[in-house]
């Protein structure tokens, strides 16, 4: 009888101990197997996938306590001449991301006070010159730009993707590149002339984007089929400057 009484007392004490430990009960219910062995515990290491002790795959993520790292913002260096008059001076930069173009406030019909009160300003190079929609084709050397719809009937020459030259700039660039063709007709060496500023700007753009003579020779309007393009594909000796003039004359 004494042995049975002691057994009952032990059972009662175990029940009381278990009832007074609700946290332990919850932990065991969550894991289902009690405490996980240390060897199977999962470490938080970025970029790896491992097997945990419970058998499932889990991605090892970044430690939530670690300070997040920021990707450095790559800033675009602004140009040092006005994109309209191609001269230097006090300039304002376009705020559109990735646009390096700079302008004299007077060249864009604004004063300095306008830019002091304006949080962000996007230059007109990003809008179609004809209809005002978002530009798709953009000239390397002037503010001429067109949307996709207006490109179809225009005389433009794409060099890389959606960038190239308008008709006027293409002729001027080809005169600079073909010194024999120019023969002193344009004063590219006169420092007081606009042509000199254009030549200087074109040389800088050519260097910056590594534009080659072959790219200039192959430039065309991909949205407009022309006889000149057909002649190029058939092996005819048609140069890009002639393409511009001939397509316009028709």
C-alpha positions in Angstrom: 0.0 0.0 0.0 2.9 2.3 0.8 4.4 1.6 -2.6 1.2 2.4 -4.4 0.8 5.6 -2.4 4.3 6.7 -3.4 3.6 5.9 -7.1 0.5 8.0 -7.0 2.3 10.9 -5.4 5.0 10.7 -8.1 2.4 10.7 -10.9 0.6 13.6 -9.4 3.9 15.6 -9.1 4.7 14.9 -12.8 1.3 16.1 -13.9 1.7 19.2 -11.8 5.2 19.9 -13.3 3.9 19.5 -16.8 0.9 21.7 -16.3 3.2 24.5 -14.9 5.4 24.4 -18.1 3.1 25.5 -21.0 6.1 27.0 -23.0 7.8 23.6 -23.2 4.6 22.0 -24.4 4.2 24.5 -27.2 7.8 24.2 -28.3 7.5 20.4 -28.6 4.2 20.7 -30.4 5.7 23.1 -33.0 8.8 21.0 -33.7 7.1 17.6 -33.4 10.4 15.9 -32.5 11.7 17.9 -29.6 15.0 19.9 -29.9 16.8 19.7 -33.2 20.4 18.4 -33.1 23.0 21.1 -33.5 24.6 19.4 -36.5 21.3 19.7 -38.4 20.6 23.3 -37.5 20.4 25.7 -40.4 22.9 28.6 -40.7 21.9 31.8 -42.4 24.3 32.2 -45.3 23.3 34.2 -48.4 22.9 32.5 -51.7 22.9 28.9 -50.6 20.2 26.2 -50.5 20.7 23.4 -47.9 18.8 20.6 -46.3 17.6 21.1 -42.8 17.3 18.4 -40.2 13.6 18.0 -40.8 14.3 17.0 -44.4 12.9 20.0 -46.3 14.9 22.4 -48.5 15.2 26.0 -47.3 16.9 28.9 -48.9 19.5 30.5 -46.7 18.6 34.2 -46.7 20.3 37.3 -45.6 20.6 37.8 -41.8 17.6 40.1 -41.0 19.7 41.9 -38.3 22.4 42.9 -40.8 22.2 46.4 -42.3 20.9 46.3 -45.9 23.5 47.4 -48.5 22.6 50.0 -51.1 23.5 49.7 -54.7 25.5 52.8 -55.6 23.7 55.2 -58.0 25.5 55.7 -61.2 25.3 59.4 -62.1 25.5 60.6 -65.7 28.0 63.4 -66.3 26.5 66.4 -67.9 27.8 67.9 -71.1 29.7 71.2 -70.9 28.1 73.0 -73.9 24.5 73.9 -74.7 22.8 71.3 -76.8 21.1 74.0 -78.9 23.7 76.7 -79.6 26.7 74.3 -78.8 28.4 77.1 -76.8 29.5 77.0 -73.2 28.6 79.2 -70.3 26.1 78.9 -67.4 24.1 75.8 -68.2 21.2 73.8 -66.7 21.0 70.0 -67.0 18.1 67.9 -68.0 16.8 66.0 -64.9 15.7 62.9 -66.9 17.6 59.9 -65.8 20.6 59.1 -68.0 20.3 62.3 -70.1 23.6 64.3 -70.2 22.2 67.3 -72.2 22.8 70.8 -70.9 21.2 74.1 -72.0 21.4 77.9 -71.6 18.1 78.9 -69.9 17.6 81.5 -72.6 18.0 78.8 -75.3 15.0 76.9 -73.9 12.9 80.1 -73.4 13.2 80.1 -69.6 15.0 82.3 -67.0 17.0 81.2 -64.0 14.1 81.7 -61.7 12.1 79.1 -63.5 14.7 76.4 -62.7 15.0 77.6 -59.1 11.3 76.9 -58.5 11.1 73.8 -60.7 11.8 70.5 -58.9 12.4 68.5 -62.1 12.8 69.6 -65.7 12.9 67.3 -68.7 14.3 68.8 -71.9 12.5 68.8 -75.2 14.8 66.2 -76.7 12.6 63.5 -75.2 9.4 64.7 -77.0 8.5 64.3 -80.6 9.1 67.6 -82.5 6.0 67.0 -84.6 3.3 65.8 -82.3 4.7 66.1 -78.8 4.5 62.4 -77.9 7.3 60.5 -76.2 10.3 60.5 -78.6 11.7 57.3 -80.0 14.2 58.5 -82.6 16.8 61.0 -81.3 19.5 62.9 -83.2 23.0 62.7 -81.7 23.9 66.3 -82.6 20.7 68.4 -82.3 17.4 68.4 -80.4 15.5 66.8 -83.4 13.5 63.8 -82.2 10.4 61.9 -83.4 7.9 59.3 -82.0 7.5 56.0 -83.7 4.5 57.1 -85.7 6.2 60.2 -87.1 9.4 58.3 -88.0 7.7 56.5 -90.9 7.7 59.4 -93.4 10.8 61.2 -92.1 14.3 61.4 -93.5 16.3 60.1 -90.6 19.4 57.9 -90.3 19.7 55.4 -87.4 23.2 54.6 -86.4 22.6 52.6 -83.3 19.1 51.5 -82.2 16.9 54.6 -82.1 19.7 57.1 -82.2 21.3 58.6 -85.3 21.0 61.8 -87.3 18.4 64.1 -88.8 18.8 65.0 -92.5 20.5 68.3 -91.8 23.0 66.9 -89.3 23.8 63.9 -91.5 24.8 66.1 -94.3 27.0 68.2 -92.0 28.6 65.2 -90.4 29.4 63.7 -93.8 31.1 66.9 -94.9 33.2 66.9 -91.8 34.1 63.2 -92.4 34.8 63.7 -96.1 37.3 66.6 -96.2 37.8 66.2 -100.0 34.1 66.6 -100.6 33.9 69.8 -98.5 36.8 71.6 -100.3 36.5 74.7 -98.1 32.8 75.2 -98.8 32.0 75.3 -95.0 34.1 77.2 -92.5 34.6 74.3 -90.0 38.0 75.8 -88.9 36.6 79.3 -88.3 36.4 79.5 -84.5 33.8 82.2 -84.6 31.4 80.1 -86.7 28.6 77.8 -85.7 30.1 75.2 -88.0 33.2 75.1 -85.9 31.2 74.5 -82.8 29.2 71.8 -84.5 32.4 70.0 -85.7 33.9 70.2 -82.2 30.6 68.8 -80.7 30.4 66.0 -83.3 34.0 64.9 -82.7 33.3 64.7 -79.0 30.1 62.6 -79.6 32.0 60.4 -82.0 34.7 59.8 -79.4 32.3 59.2 -76.6 30.2 56.6 -78.4 33.0 55.2 -80.6 31.0 55.8 -83.8 32.8 54.3 -86.8 32.8 55.3 -90.5 31.2 51.9 -91.3 28.3 52.7 -89.0 27.8 56.1 -90.7 27.9 54.4 -94.1 25.2 51.9 -93.1 22.9 54.3 -91.3 19.4 54.4 -92.7 15.7 54.8 -91.7 14.5 51.3 -90.7 10.9 52.4 -90.8 11.0 53.5 -94.4 12.0 51.4 -97.4 13.7 53.4 -100.2 15.4 52.7 -103.6 18.6 53.8 -102.0 18.4 51.1 -99.4 17.7 48.5 -102.1 20.7 49.7 -104.0 22.8 49.3 -100.9 21.6 45.7 -100.4 22.3 44.9 -104.0 25.8 46.1 -103.8 25.4 49.5 -105.5 28.0 52.2 -104.7 25.6 54.5 -102.9 27.0 56.4 -99.9 25.0 57.6 -97.0 25.2 61.3 -98.0 23.8 60.5 -101.4 21.0 58.4 -99.8 19.9 61.4 -97.9 19.7 63.7 -100.9 18.3 61.3 -103.4 15.5 60.0 -101.2 14.5 63.6 -100.5 14.6 64.6 -104.2 12.1 61.9 -105.1 
